[in-house]
Amino acid sequence: MADFLSFINEILWGSALIYLLFCAGIWFTWRSGFVQFRYVRFFGRALKKSFIRQSDGITAFQALCTSLAARVGSGNIAGVALAISMGGPGAVFWMWVTALIGMATSFAECSLAQLYKTRDRHGQFRGGPAWYMECGLGMRWMGVLFSVFLLLSFGLIFNTVQASAVAFALDHAWHIPKWLTVSVLAALTMLVCIRGIRGIARLAQWFVPMMAGIWVLTGLVVMVWHFEKLPQVFHLIFTGAFGFQEAASGVMGYTLSQALTSGFQRGMFSNEAGMGSTPNAAAAASSWPPHPAAQGIVQMIGVFIDTIVVCSATAMIILIAGLPEKSLTPDAGILLVQHALVSLTGHWASGYLGVVVFLFAFTSIIANYAYAENNLVFLRLDSRRNVWLLRASVVVMMLLGSVISVSLIWHLADITMALMALTNLTAILLLSPVVKTIASDYLRQRKMGIKPHFDPARFPEIQPHLAPDVWEDLPRE
């Protein structure tokens, strides 16, 4: 089974998806007027305004922290280790590339999610790829297909990956039984998930900045402590990115294909740009200023923080400690980071990393659940019974993470992620004229010196596809 899944994974990632991701990122970078570079000056303003509360949705900052909760998981630690093991130091460079071009893709998908959002029966904003596939493209069947892929990925498989990483980390650090670790994690997850997306968002806005900050500070301390090794580390990254790294003592030789594929896989697994997950959080926000592009800009910040900041902290720790002599199995990804941190700081770091991974996995799992529940709403299956069935399934899959092969789960995660991305990228590419319209309208109003405000009446080709009472009569101040 593992060999078959590996074969499917190689087909999806070795050809279609790598090129589609890269081309989509370049396309939206051009189509949106180089949004990630031209709008960077609005990042501070976007974050400042993201705390403004509205009655019918979570704040933009809460949506950002919820999406970061899903992004910042074991993929930022074990995933980075796996990428470096399989693709060499050069994989880090290609992870950075996925972030820079992925910011434009994230802007596109999150702006579309905001544009086509609706209200549920409680008045809460709901939306995401499934909604813009149905409303923007008129293809509900495509939205249903995407929702099924997301439920499999975020509702089930990804949570097993997170739980497994925690179990391995704490077992290695303190010899805590894996089943006990995962049981505690599952119980905490259930306590938070019963509060719904608003409860998850409120927890994320306080928990995620602290959690990510601790790990980034750890990476900075290691870098300052071993400052003399940084030139060599960056030399390895940039020469390895194009397959120029020579095999040497303790260092493997890697090809361009290995570095690029590993970097794109793990980069996308981490920052989720183009996958279609983040728009589920973006759509739930009451964007301020009231314009779809505003939430797109806020969510671009999340891609930057996740990959350029958090993943780089992990990469620096691994590369400063030294490369492994051979490729690792997915099971050993978290162990590589533990050994690296211990060799640089001391034995206490093993337990410290175990706690960090626990926090990362916990926040990631609760955000994954929020995405899955959101798509039950789209499928019109959000009855009380079905919601509790989803919660039970999340717990069961987490428990499985303590007993089944991590290699198998990583292959499944890569395949379901690829299917989600293929579906979502197809949709947003078809809707790229709408993305251009949104970006141009936002930038036009900024250049005029006025607060951006989306007026559906100005776009008669878009207005009929929007939910009523979402964008009409919005306050301008």
BATIVO-691176 format. One line per 4 residues: for each residue x, y, z of C-alpha. Coordinates in steps of 0.1 Angstrom, whole numbers, plus 5000, padded with zeros to 4 digits. Example, Ala and Ser with C-alpha at 12.3 -4.5 7.8 and 13.67 -1.06 7.14 Angstrom:
5123/4955/5078 | 5137/4989/5071 .
This chain:
5000/5000/5000 | 5028/5024/5009 | 5045/5018/4976 | 5013/5024/4956 .
5006/5057/4975 | 5041/5068/4969 | 5037/5061/4932 | 5005/5082/4931 .
5022/5109/4951 | 5051/5111/4926 | 5027/5114/4897 | 5007/5142/4913 .
5037/5162/4927 | 5063/5152/4901 | 5044/5167/4872 | 5011/5185/4872 .
5009/5201/4906 | 5044/5215/4908 | 5040/5233/4875 | 5004/5244/4882 .
5014/5259/4916 | 5043/5278/4902 | 5023/5290/4871 | 4993/5300/4892 .
5015/5320/4916 | 5032/5338/4887 | 4998/5343/4870 | 4982/5359/4901 .
5013/5379/4908 | 5010/5395/4874 | 4972/5395/4873 | 4969/5413/4906 .
4996/5439/4898 | 5023/5422/4919 | 5001/5424/4949 | 5025/5409/4974 .
5051/5435/4966 | 5030/5466/4959 | 5007/5461/4988 | 5034/5454/5014 .
5032/5490/5026 | 4995/5483/5036 | 5005/5453/5058 | 5008/5475/5089 .
4976/5493/5082 | 4958/5461/5075 | 4969/5446/5108 | 4960/5477/5127 .
4924/5477/5114 | 4921/5439/5117 | 4910/5442/5154 | 4878/5461/5146 .
4848/5440/5159 | 4817/5435/5138 | 4785/5418/5149 | 4781/5392/5121 .
4816/5377/5118 | 4849/5372/5135 | 4875/5400/5133 | 4901/5400/5105 .
4928/5394/5131 | 4909/5364/5145 | 4906/5350/5110 | 4943/5355/5104 .
4952/5338/5137 | 4928/5309/5129 | 4944/5304/5095 | 4978/5306/5112 .
4967/5280/5137 | 4961/5256/5108 | 4993/5265/5091 | 5016/5265/5121 .
5016/5229/5129 | 5039/5199/5129 | 5046/5207/5093 | 5067/5237/5104 .
5089/5214/5124 | 5087/5178/5112 | 5078/5189/5077 | 5108/5212/5073 .
5131/5184/5086 | 5116/5160/5061 | 5121/5185/5032 | 5157/5191/5041 .
5163/5153/5045 | 5148/5145/5011 | 5158/5175/4991 | 5188/5189/5009 .
5194/5225/5021 | 5182/5237/4987 | 5146/5227/4996 | 5146/5256/5020 .
5151/5281/4991 | 5122/5266/4972 | 5100/5268/5003 | 5108/5305/5003 .
5098/5307/4967 | 5065/5290/4974 | 5058/5316/5000 | 5066/5346/4978 .
5046/5335/4948 | 5021/5318/4971 | 5012/5351/4987 | 4996/5362/4954 .
4977/5329/4952 | 4965/5333/4988 | 4954/5369/4981 | 4933/5356/4952 .
4916/5327/4970 | 4909/5347/5002 | 4896/5377/4983 | 4872/5355/4964 .
4861/5338/4996 | 4853/5372/5011 | 4835/5383/4979 | 4812/5353/4976 .
4806/5347/5014 | 4770/5341/5027 | 4753/5339/5060 | 4743/5308/5078 .
4711/5304/5098 | 4727/5321/5128 | 4738/5351/5108 | 4775/5341/5109 .
4795/5346/5077 | 4803/5314/5059 | 4823/5309/5027 | 4854/5294/5011 .
4863/5276/4978 | 4831/5256/4977 | 4811/5288/4978 | 4830/5306/4950 .
4828/5274/4929 | 4791/5274/4933 | 4783/5311/4932 | 4812/5324/4910 .
4814/5295/4886 | 4779/5281/4888 | 4795/5246/4895 | 4780/5233/4927 .
4793/5198/4918 | 4828/5212/4920 | 4822/5227/4954 | 4808/5194/4966 .
4839/5176/4953 | 4862/5201/4970 | 4843/5198/5003 | 4847/5161/5003 .
4884/5164/4997 | 4887/5190/5025 | 4867/5168/5049 | 4891/5139/5042 .
4922/5161/5045 | 4915/5185/5074 | 4888/5165/5091 | 4907/5132/5092 .
4941/5127/5077 | 4960/5159/5087 | 4949/5155/5123 | 4965/5121/5123 .
4998/5136/5111 | 4997/5162/5139 | 4988/5137/5166 | 5015/5113/5155 .
5042/5141/5156 | 5032/5150/5192 | 5033/5113/5202 | 5067/5108/5188 .
5081/5140/5203 | 5069/5133/5239 | 5078/5096/5237 | 5113/5105/5228 .
5116/5133/5253 | 5100/5118/5284 | 5090/5083/5274 | 5053/5092/5278 .
5032/5065/5261 | 5019/5076/5227 | 4983/5066/5235 | 4983/5088/5266 .
4997/5118/5248 | 4972/5115/5220 | 4943/5109/5244 | 4951/5142/5263 .
4954/5160/5230 | 4920/5146/5218 | 4903/5156/5250 | 4915/5192/5248 .
4906/5194/5212 | 4870/5183/5219 | 4866/5209/5247 | 4875/5237/5222 .
4857/5223/5191 | 4823/5223/5208 | 4825/5261/5210 | 4824/5264/5172 .
4843/5287/5149 | 4839/5318/5171 | 4853/5300/5201 | 4882/5286/5181 .
4889/5321/5167 | 4889/5337/5201 | 4914/5311/5214 | 4936/5315/5183 .
4939/5352/5186 | 4957/5349/5219 | 4973/5315/5216 | 4988/5316/5181 .
5010/5348/5183 | 5025/5336/5216 | 5031/5301/5203 | 5047/5312/5171 .
5067/5339/5189 | 5083/5313/5212 | 5095/5292/5184 | 5108/5321/5163 .
5126/5334/5194 | 5142/5300/5198 | 5155/5301/5163 | 5169/5336/5167 .
5187/5326/5199 | 5203/5296/5182 | 5213/5318/5152 | 5229/5345/5174 .
5246/5318/5195 | 5261/5302/5164 | 5264/5333/5143 | 5297/5321/5128 .
5280/5292/5110 | 5253/5313/5092 | 5274/5321/5061 | 5280/5284/5055 .
5243/5277/5061 | 5232/5302/5035 | 5258/5290/5011 | 5244/5255/5014 .
5208/5267/5008 | 5216/5287/4977 | 5240/5263/4961 | 5217/5233/4970 .
5187/5250/4955 | 5200/5244/4920 | 5216/5210/4926 | 5252/5225/4928 .
5258/5210/4963 | 5287/5186/4961 | 5286/5154/4980 | 5310/5157/5010 .
5317/5142/5043 | 5284/5140/5062 | 5265/5158/5034 | 5246/5141/5006 .
5245/5152/4970 | 5210/5164/4959 | 5195/5172/4925 | 5175/5203/4915 .
5144/5180/4911 | 5148/5167/4947 | 5152/5202/4962 | 5124/5217/4942 .
5099/5189/4948 | 5106/5186/4985 | 5105/5224/4990 | 5072/5228/4971 .
5056/5199/4989 | 5065/5208/5024 | 5062/5246/5017 | 5026/5241/5005 .
5018/5217/5033 | 5029/5244/5057 | 5016/5277/5043 | 4986/5261/5024 .
4986/5288/4997 | 4965/5276/4968 | 4952/5246/4987 | 4919/5262/4995 .
4919/5258/5033 | 4927/5293/5044 | 4897/5309/5025 | 4874/5291/5049 .
4887/5313/5077 | 4890/5344/5056 | 4853/5342/5046 | 4842/5341/5082 .
4857/5376/5089 | 4840/5409/5088 | 4866/5426/5067 | 4876/5461/5075 .
4878/5483/5055 | 4847/5466/5039 | 4864/5453/5008 | 4872/5417/4998 .
4908/5426/4990 | 4914/5438/5026 | 4911/5403/5039 | 4932/5390/5010 .
4960/5413/5021 | 4957/5403/5058 | 4959/5366/5048 | 4990/5372/5027 .
5007/5382/5059 | 4999/5347/5072 | 5018/5330/5043 | 5049/5352/5050 .
5048/5345/5088 | 5044/5308/5083 | 5071/5300/5058 | 5095/5329/5057 .
5096/5333/5095 | 5084/5302/5114 | 5097/5275/5089 | 5130/5294/5085 .
5135/5292/5123 | 5133/5254/5121 | 5155/5252/5090 | 5182/5273/5107 .
5183/5251/5137 | 5186/5219/5116 | 5213/5233/5092 | 5234/5249/5120 .
5234/5215/5138 | 5245/5198/5106 | 5228/5177/5079 | 5219/5140/5084 .
5241/5115/5065 | 5211/5098/5049 | 5175/5105/5040 | 5151/5101/5069 .
5117/5084/5070 | 5087/5106/5079 | 5087/5090/5113 | 5120/5105/5121 .
5113/5141/5110 | 5105/5154/5145 | 5134/5134/5160 | 5159/5151/5136 .
5148/5185/5150 | 5150/5172/5186 | 5185/5159/5181 | 5196/5192/5164 .
5182/5213/5192 | 5198/5191/5218 | 5232/5192/5202 | 5231/5230/5201 .
5216/5238/5235 | 5215/5208/5258 | 5193/5178/5268 | 5166/5200/5282 .
5157/5210/5247 | 5142/5176/5239 | 5113/5181/5263 | 5110/5218/5254 .
5105/5209/5217 | 5080/5182/5227 | 5059/5209/5244 | 5062/5232/5214 .
5051/5205/5190 | 5021/5198/5213 | 5010/5234/5212 | 5015/5236/5174 .
4996/5204/5169 | 4967/5214/5192 | 4961/5248/5175 | 4964/5232/5141 .
4939/5205/5148 | 4912/5228/5162 | 4916/5251/5131 | 4914/5220/5109 .
4882/5211/5126 | 4867/5245/5120 | 4874/5242/5083 | 4858/5207/5082 .
4827/5219/5100 | 4824/5249/5077 | 4822/5225/5047 | 4795/5205/5064 .
4775/5237/5062 | 4781/5239/5024 | 4770/5203/5020 | 4739/5210/5040 .
4749/5182/5064 | 4754/5204/5095 | 4728/5187/5116 | 4736/5182/5153 .
4741/5145/5147 | 4765/5150/5117 | 4785/5176/5136 | 4790/5153/5165 .
4799/5125/5141 | 4826/5147/5126 | 4840/5154/5161 | 4840/5117/5169 .
4858/5110/5136 | 4885/5137/5144 | 4891/5120/5178 | 4894/5085/5163 .
4918/5097/5136 | 4940/5114/5162 | 4941/5082/5183 | 4951/5062/5152 .
4981/5086/5150 | 4997/5068/5179 | 4996/5033/5164 | 4998/5034/5126 .
5027/5041/5102 | 5036/5078/5098 | 5050/5071/5064 | 5016/5059/5052 .
4999/5090/5067 | 5023/5114/5051 | 5017/5098/5017 | 4979/5101/5022 .
4983/5137/5034 | 5003/5146/5003 | 4977/5130/4980 | 4946/5146/4995 .
4964/5179/4996 | 4972/5176/4959 | 4936/5168/4951 | 4923/5198/4971 .
4949/5220/4954 | 4941/5209/4919 | 4904/5215/4924 | 4909/5249/4940 .
4936/5262/4916 | 4913/5253/4887 | 4885/5274/4902 | 4906/5305/4911 .
4923/5304/4877 | 4888/5305/4860 | 4879/5333/4883 | 4911/5353/4878 .
4893/5382/4859 | 4873/5387/4891 | 4905/5387/4912 | 4919/5414/4888 .
4888/5435/4893 | 4889/5433/4931 | 4926/5441/4932 | 4923/5471/4908 .
4892/5485/4926 | 4910/5483/4960 | 4942/5499/4947 | 4923/5526/4928 .
4905/5538/4960 | 4938/5537/4979 | 4955/5559/4953 | 4925/5583/4956 .
4932/5586/4993 | 4898/5572/5004 | 4889/5542/5025 | 4883/5513/5002 .
4846/5503/5001 | 4832/5475/4979 | 4801/5486/4960 | 4785/5457/4941 .
4765/5481/4920 | 4797/5491/4902 | 4802/5456/4889 | 4769/5444/4873 .
4787/5413/4859 | 4795/5402/4895 | 4766/5415/4915 | 4740/5388/4905 .
4763/5361/4919 | 4767/5376/4953 | 4746/5367/4984 | 4720/5394/4993 .
4726/5417/5023 | 4763/5409/5026 | 4779/5438/5007 | 4750/5462/5003 .
4746/5492/5026 | 4779/5486/5044 | 4791/5515/5066 | 4818/5536/5050 .
4834/5547/5083 .
